Amino acid sequence: MAAPVSFARVSPADRPSFTVAYERKGSGEPIVLLHGIGHHLQAWRPVCDILAASHEVIALDLPGFGASPALPDGLAYDLPSVIPLLVAAFAELGVDRPHVVGNSLGGLLALELGSARAVRSVTALSPAGFWTPAERRYAFGVLRGMRAGAHALPRPVVRTLARSTVGRASLTGAIYAHPGRRSADAVVAETRAMREAPGFAPALAAGRGVRFTADVPDVPVTIGWGSRDRVLPRRQGVRAKQAIPGARLVRLPGCGHVPMNDDPALVARVVLDTVG
């Protein structure tokens, strides 16, 4: 069963206050889950119960996505700005150096948090930032196409499409290897999240020049890549391993760009192996 969505008001000492939505369940060492661009915390629900059997699990809506409002004026969506905001959010939620798991944009943020030694371990699933310029342009084109489609389709049409396996594939086939396994309600909700996210455009703009080239020393790191990722091809995982030699690189067979729904048990095992 999904935990209720709550809201935290975060007030950094030297920046304007902002609000984040989150779900929290379980007990034990904390694991914070960070979704990708245009998505929302519900992406993690397939794995939350497995992780919450042994850990406190906090799934966040990144600022400007899901139920979290846009950042206020004066706060940017680039990495130097967002990383301190996430650290402040962790403090507001009462978790000190949590384990962090991220997908896509969330994976990049997780690695940046690891580089800053603000977390205990990092599990990055198809993280952004290991692309060539052409690969980045392609990925951004896929995301913009999904956003345009979400805007163009009337809500009744989205609901109708989500009722069939073929319709769910047309809406989410770019990010899932097995879109038919996603529930109709989940597909409707994430299409709405993509359409309505005020952070989408500024976050995408902030990512144009991003390349992750730093090491992540003294923090356990696992990088998982779906064998059927259609947004960020799995060859980028090799570059990630070259940039972070101490990382464990794990192939996720049969998984797409957002692997949590394609194979929840495998993703949970990868996370728990890293945390352990």
Backbone bond lengths (Angstrom), bond angles and torsions (degrees), N, CA, C in turn:
res aa  C-N    CA-C-N  psi(-1)  N-CA   C-N-CA  omega(-1)  CA-C   N-CA-C  phi
1 M - - - 1.471 - - 1.528 109.41 -
2 A 1.319 116.44 137.72 1.459 120.71 -179.54 1.519 110.62 -72.03
3 A 1.335 115.51 141.21 1.456 120.48 175.06 1.524 108.71 -75.61
4 P 1.341 117.49 153.44 1.468 118.94 178.50 1.522 111.31 -67.38
5 V 1.328 115.87 145.96 1.457 120.50 177.24 1.521 109.29 -77.02
6 S 1.320 116.17 130.77 1.457 122.78 178.77 1.522 108.57 -118.88
7 F 1.334 115.24 171.88 1.463 120.31 -179.16 1.525 109.39 -131.69
8 A 1.324 115.72 139.68 1.462 121.76 176.74 1.518 109.03 -122.63
9 R 1.321 115.47 133.56 1.461 120.93 174.55 1.518 108.06 -94.37
10 V 1.328 115.63 117.37 1.462 121.96 -175.18 1.520 108.54 -103.96
11 S 1.321 116.38 128.25 1.472 121.38 -176.60 1.520 109.95 -125.24
12 P 1.344 118.05 82.94 1.467 120.14 176.68 1.523 110.83 -61.32
13 A 1.327 115.19 152.16 1.463 119.55 -174.68 1.519 112.55 -63.33
14 D 1.333 117.70 -35.06 1.468 120.50 -172.20 1.524 113.58 -118.84
15 R 1.346 116.98 16.49 1.459 120.56 -178.00 1.523 109.85 -139.79
16 P 1.337 117.48 160.06 1.472 119.28 176.57 1.527 111.75 -61.47
17 S 1.314 116.35 153.85 1.460 121.63 177.88 1.528 110.65 -72.33
18 F 1.322 115.69 152.69 1.463 121.61 176.69 1.527 108.18 -146.22
19 T 1.324 115.82 169.33 1.458 121.18 -175.63 1.524 110.12 -122.69
20 V 1.337 115.90 139.29 1.457 120.56 174.17 1.521 109.59 -125.95
21 A 1.332 114.93 142.71 1.460 121.86 172.94 1.525 108.43 -93.33
22 Y 1.332 115.99 148.79 1.461 119.21 -179.14 1.522 110.66 -156.80
23 E 1.315 115.18 158.97 1.459 123.49 169.52 1.521 107.63 -119.53
24 R 1.327 116.10 141.81 1.462 120.63 -174.55 1.527 109.32 -138.04
25 K 1.335 115.61 133.83 1.466 118.32 177.48 1.523 109.15 -158.60
26 G 1.325 116.72 161.95 1.451 122.29 178.03 1.513 112.71 82.43
27 S 1.326 115.38 -178.22 1.464 121.81 178.16 1.523 108.59 -148.37
28 G 1.323 115.17 158.23 1.457 121.60 -176.74 1.520 110.18 121.92
29 E 1.335 116.44 -164.60 1.458 119.33 177.60 1.524 109.17 -59.09
30 P 1.353 117.60 136.02 1.466 119.49 -173.71 1.526 113.51 -77.01
31 I 1.328 114.81 140.72 1.462 123.45 171.98 1.523 106.96 -122.46
32 V 1.336 116.65 123.66 1.463 121.54 177.80 1.529 108.14 -105.07
33 L 1.339 115.68 134.45 1.459 122.67 -175.99 1.521 109.76 -111.70
34 L 1.343 117.01 129.22 1.455 123.27 -176.88 1.524 109.80 -121.90
35 H 1.332 117.00 122.11 1.460 122.79 -176.49 1.531 111.50 -83.01
36 G 1.330 115.64 179.25 1.455 122.19 179.49 1.510 113.17 -94.14
37 I 1.327 116.13 177.59 1.459 121.84 -176.95 1.527 110.22 -65.16
38 G 1.317 116.01 135.17 1.449 121.63 179.49 1.514 114.56 78.95
39 H 1.323 117.52 -2.49 1.455 121.01 -179.35 1.526 109.82 -103.00
40 H 1.330 116.36 -166.00 1.458 120.48 179.33 1.526 108.75 -152.43
41 L 1.334 115.68 173.70 1.460 120.12 -172.40 1.527 112.82 -61.59
42 Q 1.324 117.71 -23.61 1.464 120.43 -179.17 1.525 112.59 -62.84
43 A 1.333 117.03 -15.70 1.465 119.96 176.17 1.523 111.83 -58.52
44 W 1.341 116.76 -24.96 1.459 121.59 -175.36 1.521 113.46 -90.04
45 R 1.320 118.85 -7.04 1.458 119.99 -173.83 1.524 114.22 -57.99
46 P 1.346 119.39 -33.63 1.474 117.38 178.41 1.528 114.29 -59.97
47 V 1.348 118.58 -24.93 1.463 120.51 -177.31 1.523 113.24 -108.63
48 C 1.327 117.90 -9.82 1.468 120.40 -172.26 1.525 112.55 -61.24
49 D 1.329 117.54 -45.20 1.457 119.40 -177.36 1.522 111.61 -64.00
50 I 1.332 116.99 -36.86 1.464 119.96 179.02 1.529 109.73 -64.43
51 L 1.330 116.64 -47.09 1.464 120.57 -178.83 1.519 111.51 -68.33
52 A 1.339 116.90 -35.78 1.473 120.82 -176.39 1.522 112.54 -72.57
53 A 1.327 118.34 -10.77 1.460 119.98 175.90 1.521 111.70 -66.06
54 S 1.347 117.31 -22.33 1.464 120.11 -177.70 1.521 113.82 -132.43
55 H 1.349 117.96 -4.86 1.464 121.03 -175.39 1.521 110.65 -142.62
56 E 1.324 115.07 158.04 1.456 119.46 166.64 1.526 107.12 -77.89
57 V 1.317 116.74 127.79 1.462 121.99 -175.20 1.524 108.98 -118.29
58 I 1.326 115.72 126.30 1.469 121.88 178.56 1.517 107.40 -123.98
59 A 1.326 116.52 113.63 1.457 121.79 175.26 1.519 108.67 -99.30
60 L 1.317 116.69 123.52 1.468 121.97 -176.37 1.522 111.17 -102.23
61 D 1.335 115.86 144.07 1.460 120.98 160.23 1.523 106.55 -88.50
62 L 1.322 117.30 116.36 1.462 120.29 177.77 1.528 109.94 -58.79
63 P 1.329 118.37 150.32 1.472 120.11 179.12 1.523 112.25 -53.85
64 G 1.330 115.56 129.19 1.452 120.42 -179.67 1.515 114.20 87.14
65 F 1.335 117.67 7.12 1.458 122.34 179.64 1.527 110.24 -134.26
66 G 1.330 115.56 153.12 1.451 118.94 -179.31 1.513 111.09 58.87
67 A 1.335 115.51 -131.86 1.464 120.47 -179.72 1.520 113.26 -89.56
68 S 1.339 117.86 -0.86 1.467 120.37 178.69 1.525 110.17 -82.14
69 P 1.327 117.88 128.20 1.473 119.80 179.19 1.526 111.50 -64.67
70 A 1.320 114.82 164.29 1.463 120.48 174.92 1.526 110.13 -61.36
71 L 1.308 115.75 154.80 1.464 119.47 174.26 1.525 109.66 -64.34
72 P 1.322 117.66 144.94 1.467 119.45 178.45 1.527 111.48 -70.24
73 D 1.308 115.25 163.81 1.465 119.98 175.93 1.523 109.58 -54.49
74 G 1.305 115.70 138.65 1.458 120.51 -179.36 1.517 113.09 99.72
75 L 1.346 117.63 -10.40 1.464 121.43 176.72 1.523 108.65 -115.27
76 A 1.339 115.80 126.26 1.461 121.09 -177.43 1.526 110.49 -96.53
77 Y 1.331 115.39 167.34 1.460 121.93 179.88 1.517 112.50 -99.29
78 D 1.329 118.23 9.32 1.453 119.13 179.44 1.527 110.26 -79.53
79 L 1.327 116.14 166.38 1.465 120.45 -174.40 1.525 113.48 -61.24
80 P 1.348 119.71 -44.90 1.467 118.25 -179.88 1.530 113.18 -59.56
81 S 1.329 117.34 -25.00 1.460 120.17 179.23 1.523 111.80 -88.25
82 V 1.335 116.97 -42.44 1.462 120.65 -171.97 1.520 112.60 -73.94
83 I 1.322 118.40 -36.29 1.466 120.03 -177.43 1.534 111.65 -59.30
84 P 1.348 120.66 -49.29 1.479 119.15 175.93 1.526 112.85 -61.32
85 L 1.335 117.32 -31.78 1.460 119.53 178.09 1.525 110.94 -66.03
86 L 1.325 116.89 -40.08 1.464 119.56 177.84 1.529 111.44 -66.60
87 V 1.320 116.64 -39.95 1.462 119.83 176.94 1.531 110.05 -61.47
88 A 1.334 116.57 -40.90 1.468 120.23 176.75 1.524 111.10 -65.05
89 A 1.343 117.33 -37.20 1.463 120.50 177.45 1.528 110.76 -65.12
90 F 1.329 117.16 -40.65 1.464 119.68 176.65 1.533 110.14 -58.34
91 A 1.330 116.04 -44.80 1.462 119.80 -179.29 1.528 110.96 -62.85
92 E 1.326 116.67 -41.48 1.469 120.34 179.12 1.522 111.16 -63.09
93 L 1.334 116.22 -33.89 1.465 120.64 179.54 1.529 112.31 -84.49
94 G 1.322 116.76 -0.72 1.461 120.33 174.73 1.513 114.71 78.22
95 V 1.333 117.39 25.56 1.462 120.08 178.19 1.526 108.77 -116.86
96 D 1.316 115.92 128.28 1.456 121.75 -178.58 1.513 108.94 -105.69
97 R 1.318 116.43 119.45 1.465 122.48 -179.82 1.530 111.31 47.09
98 P 1.319 117.33 66.03 1.466 119.75 178.43 1.519 111.57 -72.00
99 H 1.320 116.10 163.62 1.458 119.50 161.71 1.521 106.12 -69.38
100 V 1.322 117.49 143.85 1.464 119.32 -178.23 1.522 109.66 -131.46
101 V 1.328 113.57 137.38 1.462 121.64 179.54 1.523 107.09 -125.04
102 G 1.321 117.35 130.42 1.454 119.86 -178.51 1.511 112.06 -137.61
103 N 1.317 115.57 151.09 1.458 122.80 177.96 1.519 109.32 -121.03
104 S 1.349 117.29 130.14 1.460 122.76 175.89 1.537 110.15 61.48
105 L 1.322 119.02 -118.08 1.463 120.55 174.07 1.520 110.04 -55.47
106 G 1.330 117.16 -42.04 1.460 120.21 177.80 1.513 112.83 -61.66
107 G 1.346 117.05 -32.82 1.455 119.90 176.83 1.516 112.10 -68.14
108 L 1.328 116.51 -40.08 1.464 120.69 174.75 1.525 110.40 -61.28
109 L 1.329 116.78 -45.35 1.462 120.17 178.21 1.524 111.25 -61.79
110 A 1.333 116.76 -39.39 1.462 120.06 178.62 1.527 111.32 -61.81
111 L 1.333 116.60 -42.37 1.463 119.87 179.02 1.524 111.57 -66.74
112 E 1.338 116.95 -38.76 1.465 119.90 176.82 1.534 110.28 -63.74
113 L 1.318 116.94 -39.92 1.472 120.16 176.91 1.526 110.53 -64.42
114 G 1.335 116.19 -37.65 1.459 119.19 176.64 1.515 111.83 -66.33
115 S 1.321 116.73 -41.14 1.461 120.59 178.24 1.523 111.25 -61.71
116 A 1.337 115.90 -32.90 1.465 121.28 178.15 1.525 112.30 -83.44
117 R 1.352 116.79 0.80 1.467 123.17 -178.87 1.538 111.60 57.80
118 A 1.317 115.58 34.82 1.463 120.68 -179.70 1.520 112.15 -95.06
119 V 1.345 117.46 0.03 1.458 121.72 -177.32 1.519 109.75 -136.98
120 R 1.341 115.90 164.15 1.470 120.86 -178.30 1.520 112.43 -85.19
121 S 1.324 116.79 -33.99 1.455 121.25 177.35 1.517 108.20 -155.84
122 V 1.325 115.85 162.97 1.470 122.04 -178.90 1.525 109.13 -130.85
123 T 1.323 115.46 128.17 1.458 121.56 166.77 1.516 106.46 -118.92
124 A 1.327 117.14 114.62 1.463 122.40 -176.37 1.528 108.61 -114.00
125 L 1.326 116.00 118.73 1.457 122.68 -177.71 1.522 108.96 -104.07
126 S 1.333 116.53 113.86 1.470 122.08 -175.67 1.523 111.36 46.01
127 P 1.334 118.02 56.82 1.464 119.69 -176.51 1.524 112.29 -69.68
128 A 1.312 115.66 145.54 1.459 121.69 172.86 1.526 109.67 -71.14
129 G 1.330 116.09 161.98 1.458 120.83 171.34 1.506 116.04 104.90
130 F 1.359 118.06 0.27 1.468 120.30 -179.93 1.527 110.82 -115.78
131 W 1.314 115.51 27.16 1.461 122.98 -175.29 1.524 112.42 -93.60
132 T 1.310 115.17 160.73 1.458 121.22 164.08 1.533 106.88 -84.71
133 P 1.338 118.59 166.70 1.466 118.71 176.78 1.529 113.05 -55.63
134 A 1.330 117.32 -40.58 1.466 119.88 -179.93 1.523 111.13 -67.09
135 E 1.320 117.03 -39.83 1.464 120.49 178.58 1.528 111.31 -66.31
136 R 1.326 116.52 -36.99 1.470 119.01 177.47 1.519 110.39 -65.14
137 R 1.322 116.88 -44.62 1.465 119.72 179.32 1.526 110.89 -60.69
138 Y 1.326 116.67 -40.39 1.459 120.31 178.88 1.528 110.25 -63.43
139 A 1.340 117.26 -47.82 1.465 120.80 -178.98 1.519 110.89 -60.84
140 F 1.324 116.38 -43.96 1.468 119.49 179.59 1.528 110.61 -64.55
141 G 1.339 116.50 -34.53 1.454 119.63 177.11 1.516 111.93 -64.89
142 V 1.340 117.01 -40.85 1.467 120.75 176.84 1.519 110.24 -61.22
143 L 1.330 116.40 -45.91 1.463 120.52 -178.46 1.528 111.56 -65.07
144 R 1.327 116.03 -42.59 1.466 118.48 178.25 1.529 110.56 -64.68
145 G 1.328 116.90 -36.05 1.452 119.80 177.59 1.520 111.87 -64.20
146 M 1.330 116.91 -41.24 1.462 120.20 177.23 1.519 110.85 -64.46
147 R 1.307 115.59 -40.21 1.471 120.40 178.85 1.534 110.35 -64.69
148 A 1.329 117.17 -44.19 1.460 120.74 179.84 1.524 110.55 -63.46
149 G 1.342 116.01 -41.07 1.452 119.28 177.65 1.512 112.48 -63.74
150 A 1.321 116.55 -40.11 1.464 120.59 178.46 1.521 111.32 -63.88
151 H 1.335 116.60 -35.98 1.463 120.88 177.29 1.530 111.84 -71.65
152 A 1.330 115.73 -37.98 1.465 119.90 -171.73 1.525 113.09 -76.35
153 L 1.333 117.05 -32.07 1.461 119.77 -174.39 1.529 110.80 -83.35
154 P 1.335 118.39 124.48 1.473 120.07 174.31 1.526 110.65 -60.60
155 R 1.307 116.50 150.25 1.463 120.12 -176.37 1.520 113.26 -57.74
156 P 1.342 120.00 -40.59 1.469 118.24 177.19 1.527 112.96 -60.88
157 V 1.338 116.66 -33.65 1.464 120.05 178.14 1.525 110.53 -68.48
158 V 1.333 117.00 -40.57 1.468 120.59 177.11 1.527 109.81 -60.15
159 R 1.326 116.87 -45.07 1.469 119.84 -179.95 1.525 111.28 -62.55
160 T 1.328 116.93 -39.43 1.458 120.41 178.92 1.528 110.79 -66.24
161 L 1.328 117.07 -45.95 1.461 120.61 179.04 1.525 111.59 -60.76
162 A 1.330 116.53 -39.51 1.461 120.68 -175.39 1.529 112.82 -67.34
163 R 1.324 117.64 -13.96 1.468 120.07 -178.83 1.525 112.83 -77.87
164 S 1.337 117.31 -16.06 1.461 119.77 -178.12 1.525 110.84 -117.33
165 T 1.329 114.80 154.55 1.464 119.90 178.12 1.527 111.16 -61.29
166 V 1.332 116.31 -42.54 1.465 120.06 179.03 1.524 110.51 -64.34
167 G 1.320 117.55 -40.78 1.456 120.92 178.98 1.512 112.45 -65.09
168 R 1.329 116.72 -41.36 1.474 119.33 178.37 1.523 110.22 -65.08
169 A 1.330 116.73 -34.51 1.466 119.79 176.83 1.520 111.11 -65.80
170 S 1.331 117.09 -38.23 1.464 119.39 179.79 1.517 111.80 -67.21
171 L 1.323 117.10 -30.20 1.461 121.33 -178.30 1.526 113.20 -85.45
172 T 1.324 117.11 -36.30 1.471 119.71 -171.04 1.525 113.67 -130.60
173 G 1.343 117.88 9.41 1.461 119.56 -177.48 1.512 114.66 -63.62
174 A 1.328 117.53 -19.10 1.471 119.31 178.81 1.525 112.13 -70.75
175 I 1.330 116.99 -26.35 1.472 118.90 -174.39 1.522 113.63 -111.24
176 Y 1.343 117.79 -18.04 1.463 120.77 178.77 1.525 109.77 -114.46
177 A 1.322 116.55 139.66 1.458 120.04 171.40 1.520 110.96 -75.70
178 H 1.330 116.67 -26.73 1.463 122.01 -178.62 1.536 108.94 -129.90
179 P 1.328 117.58 69.48 1.472 119.82 -176.29 1.520 113.36 -62.95
180 G 1.335 116.84 -23.65 1.453 118.94 178.72 1.513 113.75 -65.26
181 R 1.331 117.62 -19.65 1.466 121.22 178.81 1.529 112.60 -78.30
182 R 1.326 116.54 -15.22 1.475 120.55 178.64 1.519 108.07 -78.39
183 S 1.325 117.10 139.13 1.457 119.54 -179.71 1.522 110.76 -71.04
184 A 1.329 115.73 156.45 1.466 120.32 178.46 1.523 110.73 -58.87
185 D 1.335 117.09 -44.70 1.470 120.18 -179.14 1.521 111.20 -61.87
186 A 1.339 117.17 -39.54 1.466 120.41 -179.35 1.520 110.59 -66.00
187 V 1.326 117.56 -40.08 1.462 120.87 179.76 1.519 110.95 -66.50
188 V 1.330 117.21 -41.79 1.466 120.30 176.28 1.528 109.96 -60.08
189 A 1.331 117.26 -44.60 1.466 121.40 -176.94 1.517 111.60 -66.57
190 E 1.332 117.77 -40.07 1.464 117.30 -177.95 1.524 112.03 -78.22
191 T 1.324 117.57 -25.65 1.467 119.20 172.04 1.528 109.73 -65.88
192 R 1.319 116.35 -40.45 1.463 120.36 176.13 1.525 110.46 -64.56
193 A 1.337 117.09 -41.26 1.467 120.32 179.38 1.522 111.22 -61.34
194 M 1.333 116.58 -40.82 1.464 120.30 177.77 1.518 110.89 -64.51
195 R 1.323 116.74 -42.06 1.470 121.22 -176.88 1.525 111.64 -67.86
196 E 1.314 118.24 -38.89 1.457 121.55 -167.76 1.519 114.89 -99.87
197 A 1.332 119.03 -2.63 1.466 120.97 -173.99 1.530 112.22 -67.08
198 P 1.331 118.54 112.17 1.470 118.79 178.09 1.520 113.20 -71.43
199 G 1.343 116.76 -16.61 1.459 119.22 179.76 1.514 114.12 -86.84
200 F 1.341 117.65 -4.07 1.460 119.82 -173.30 1.529 111.56 -61.62
201 A 1.321 117.44 -57.12 1.465 120.67 -175.61 1.525 112.14 -62.81
202 P 1.345 119.90 -48.47 1.470 117.79 -179.75 1.525 113.55 -66.71
203 A 1.333 117.36 -33.57 1.464 118.86 178.26 1.522 110.70 -69.08
204 L 1.332 116.98 -40.60 1.462 120.19 177.82 1.525 110.35 -64.31
205 A 1.324 117.24 -42.63 1.464 120.94 178.70 1.523 111.00 -61.78
206 A 1.336 116.23 -39.71 1.465 120.10 -179.19 1.527 111.69 -67.88
207 G 1.334 117.36 -21.26 1.457 120.33 -177.05 1.505 115.17 -89.18
208 R 1.326 117.86 -1.00 1.470 119.70 -174.55 1.521 112.99 -59.29
209 G 1.297 116.52 -40.78 1.461 118.80 -176.47 1.512 114.19 -102.72
210 V 1.329 117.72 14.30 1.463 120.50 -173.44 1.525 111.44 -82.52
211 R 1.322 116.55 129.74 1.461 124.20 167.96 1.514 106.53 -137.63
212 F 1.317 117.36 130.47 1.465 119.71 177.52 1.518 108.48 -91.73
213 T 1.313 116.08 113.57 1.461 120.89 -177.25 1.524 112.46 -124.89
214 A 1.319 117.77 -5.31 1.457 120.78 -177.48 1.525 110.71 -80.64
215 D 1.326 116.68 155.75 1.454 121.36 172.03 1.534 108.36 -81.39
216 V 1.326 115.92 167.47 1.469 121.28 175.70 1.527 106.48 -126.24
217 P 1.335 116.87 78.89 1.459 120.12 -174.96 1.528 112.50 -77.04
218 D 1.328 114.97 152.26 1.468 122.12 170.88 1.519 113.69 66.58
219 V 1.324 118.29 13.91 1.466 122.17 177.40 1.523 107.56 -133.54
220 P 1.341 118.79 127.82 1.472 119.75 176.50 1.529 110.38 -62.05
221 V 1.335 116.73 130.03 1.462 122.38 -177.78 1.521 109.70 -129.66
222 T 1.315 115.88 130.39 1.463 122.05 169.35 1.522 108.08 -121.13
223 I 1.316 115.95 133.99 1.463 122.02 175.69 1.520 107.34 -115.85
224 G 1.326 116.25 118.38 1.461 121.09 179.03 1.517 110.19 -109.32
225 W 1.342 116.12 139.05 1.466 119.35 -178.75 1.522 109.76 -135.29
226 G 1.328 116.07 126.98 1.447 120.99 178.10 1.515 112.37 -68.02
227 S 1.318 116.73 136.46 1.461 120.64 179.81 1.522 111.92 -68.43
228 R 1.350 117.08 -16.57 1.467 120.65 -179.22 1.529 111.18 -119.84
229 D 1.327 115.81 33.12 1.465 120.71 177.76 1.528 108.98 -70.09
230 R 1.328 116.39 119.34 1.460 120.75 -178.69 1.528 112.74 -99.35
231 V 1.308 117.49 -2.66 1.465 121.21 -178.91 1.527 110.21 -101.59
232 L 1.322 116.69 -52.25 1.462 122.65 177.32 1.528 107.25 -120.22
233 P 1.337 119.10 100.07 1.467 121.60 -175.39 1.520 111.86 -55.35
234 R 1.335 114.93 148.22 1.466 120.76 -171.73 1.526 112.85 -65.26
235 R 1.344 118.64 -17.36 1.477 119.44 176.52 1.528 110.89 -60.71
236 Q 1.328 117.69 -20.93 1.463 120.19 177.11 1.524 111.24 -67.13
237 G 1.327 116.43 -23.12 1.460 119.28 176.13 1.521 112.23 -63.37
238 V 1.323 117.00 -33.56 1.465 120.44 177.47 1.522 109.87 -64.27
239 R 1.326 116.71 -41.38 1.474 120.04 177.01 1.523 110.71 -64.66
240 A 1.325 116.25 -37.88 1.464 119.16 178.78 1.528 110.39 -62.41
241 K 1.318 117.37 -41.72 1.462 121.61 178.38 1.523 110.89 -65.04
242 Q 1.327 117.25 -36.41 1.463 120.09 177.59 1.525 111.52 -66.92
243 A 1.333 116.48 -36.63 1.467 120.03 179.51 1.518 111.71 -74.54
244 I 1.324 116.47 -31.81 1.470 121.60 -177.46 1.523 107.40 -124.47
245 P 1.329 118.10 80.66 1.470 120.67 -171.64 1.526 113.87 -59.35
246 G 1.326 116.92 -29.60 1.460 119.49 -178.34 1.514 114.29 -81.42
247 A 1.317 117.38 -3.22 1.461 120.65 -177.76 1.526 110.99 -75.33
248 R 1.317 114.83 151.52 1.463 121.69 171.60 1.527 107.34 -92.85
249 L 1.319 117.99 122.89 1.461 122.84 179.03 1.519 108.25 -100.29
250 V 1.339 115.62 122.49 1.460 121.65 -174.12 1.518 109.29 -121.86
251 R 1.323 116.68 130.21 1.461 121.68 174.26 1.521 108.83 -84.34
252 L 1.321 116.49 137.70 1.462 122.38 178.26 1.529 107.74 -110.90
253 P 1.320 117.68 90.54 1.476 120.53 -173.45 1.529 111.74 -62.67
254 G 1.334 115.49 135.11 1.453 120.70 175.64 1.511 115.03 74.77
255 C 1.329 118.27 9.10 1.464 121.53 -176.95 1.526 110.80 -105.26
256 G 1.315 115.71 149.35 1.440 122.64 176.13 1.511 112.18 -95.30
257 H 1.329 116.04 -157.97 1.457 121.12 -175.09 1.528 112.10 -67.14
258 V 1.318 117.12 -33.28 1.469 122.00 177.07 1.529 106.46 -112.17
259 P 1.343 117.76 89.29 1.471 120.54 -166.31 1.517 114.78 -80.71
260 M 1.331 118.25 -9.98 1.455 119.88 -172.18 1.519 112.53 -62.53
261 N 1.338 117.21 -31.46 1.457 120.31 178.98 1.529 111.63 -89.12
262 D 1.332 117.06 -27.61 1.460 120.16 -179.62 1.524 111.89 -68.77
263 D 1.336 117.27 -39.93 1.474 120.65 179.85 1.531 108.77 -151.08
264 P 1.342 117.84 78.60 1.469 120.58 -176.87 1.524 113.56 -58.08
265 A 1.341 117.30 -40.24 1.464 119.64 -177.23 1.525 111.07 -64.71
266 L 1.331 116.97 -42.03 1.464 120.32 179.21 1.520 110.69 -64.83
267 V 1.327 117.45 -46.26 1.464 120.20 -179.30 1.524 110.34 -62.25
268 A 1.323 117.61 -43.49 1.462 119.90 179.34 1.526 110.79 -62.09
269 R 1.331 117.22 -39.57 1.463 119.73 179.80 1.524 111.19 -65.03
270 V 1.336 116.59 -41.09 1.477 120.18 177.95 1.524 109.84 -61.01
271 V 1.336 116.92 -44.34 1.463 120.62 179.88 1.522 110.92 -62.97
272 L 1.334 117.24 -47.35 1.451 120.31 -176.35 1.532 111.87 -68.28
273 D 1.333 117.62 -33.07 1.464 120.30 174.34 1.526 110.64 -62.21
274 T 1.334 116.74 -40.10 1.462 121.31 -179.79 1.524 110.23 -69.05
275 V 1.314 115.84 -46.98 1.467 120.72 -179.47 1.528 110.47 -61.78
276 G 1.329 116.40 -36.86 1.444 120.18 -177.89 1.513 113.13 -74.16
